[in-house]
């Protein structure tokens, strides 16, 4: 099956499983083998074998995503964490059908600041590179953390469109541009790290899909390149193709682009610029379980 | 009656020049914060060093000379009082104002750079910045912390 058809097929499998998930039979919708992820003991006796990095623009939900993979996010009662201003390090044991894998994961802060650059310099070099990267995107629903930052964004958008011209679509278009620029920069660093390396993998986790579940196919076509490179392809696809062309399809055989949601949370940017969550908790559990399966599958290879 | 959009004059969009002025201002604050932090570290070192030096010198002086117990006690008390005065003065007039200054400047700096990080993409696209200018601006912004860390 052609490269991108595989990626698209996996997206469809994950989305179908979530669609089938119900309150009584969440497990029935699980499309892949059961995988567990748990933190290693406080005093680990063995060193982690697989280095993994979680990247993405600020406010995409990287910290929550990894917490969710570890089973730390309670869908009934969870208080989202504040903005991460340092690199978070996790030592995790992933249990798969073929055994256990010890993984060291770093969650790189999204904001362009010292911690992010340090992490790129230290962990994305030829001598020390991640075997796998989970890059988190969110279809333009990034959280802008501080109220004065949100106001500055609104004021700037209003200055070119008029205050009545700023709506969710305008804001999302702006956020998608930011997300693309961040992905482009991440790819530049990955090219350094993965040049000529075999057996590396990439997962693009399209997070917060509870906010756009009915329109998820649009997101799928934005993030997953089509076989045959159509002219209307998104700029994101072009950047992704460029990375894979540089690293080599043979070296980067494992690529997955999957929808995921960790927590049903209404997106509120400002009065009138908001979007309600549109899926049920069992579907969220199914999506997280599917992503966990993909991570386990890739780490175990 | 004119609608609200016409009554309120539309703000001009953030320009590259505005961006540069704000970034220069933040860089100036960063220099001030770094200077204040160095002063705090020096003051902390002196606050430890002065009593230590006084104690060592006192021990040597008492050990070397043939002073009586009462004289040694009075000498020690006087030296301790002087050392405490010196340390108190350092804390009150150097350390506390420096820590306050760091907090104030850092809050302003973090707020300015937080806004600049959010606006850089739209400003650079609107004004058609070159790749090297974007890279330079991003690298300059990356020197700033994401949140205040106080006098540490």
Interface residues (C-beta under 8 A of the other chain):
Chain A: X58 X83 X85 X109 X111 X112 X113 X114 X115 X116 X117 X144 X145 X146 X148 X149 X152 X153 X155 X156 X157 X158 X159 X160 X162 X163 X164 X174 X177 X178 X181 X185
Chain B: X4 X5 X8 X10 X11 X12 X13 X14 X111 X114 X115 X117 X118 X119 X121 X122 X123 X125 X126 X138 X139 X141 X142 X143 X144 X145 X146 X147
